Amino acid sequence: MNNSSETQIEECEEILKNAMLKSDISELDKLLADNLIFINHLGQLMSKQDDLEAHKTGILKINKITLTDRTIKTYSNIAVVTVKAHIIGSFNGVKSDNYFRFTRIWNKSKNKKWHVISAHSSILS
């Protein structure tokens, strides 16, 4: 594993977490690939635009995120992250206090920036 790439991904994951907490559309726009494929915890396919819109409109509000059990595997210009997340907030007006498992695939672009190209979330019971 390339330690430098792993450190970069750890930093990107922290920036992503903070952007999600603040619904920072500008930062999320930088981190998410334009052709993002995201399957949310309800099994719905979401694009980058869908994700940004959920934050912008307040459909998705996150008050607290606690991350544990993170694994990072790097392969040249690709990184795969799995993480358990305890998220407190609301989705579509319904309060939520649940545990999720996320898988994110990051790609390092030609300009040496990392972007999430795919993500999947599952709710844990």
Secondary structure by P-SEA (a helix, b strand, c coil): ccaaaaaaaaaaaaaaaaaaaacaaaaaaaacccbbbbbccccccccaaaaaaaaaaccccccbbbbcbbbbbbcccbbbbbbccccccccccccccbbbbbbbbbbbccccccccccbbbbbcc
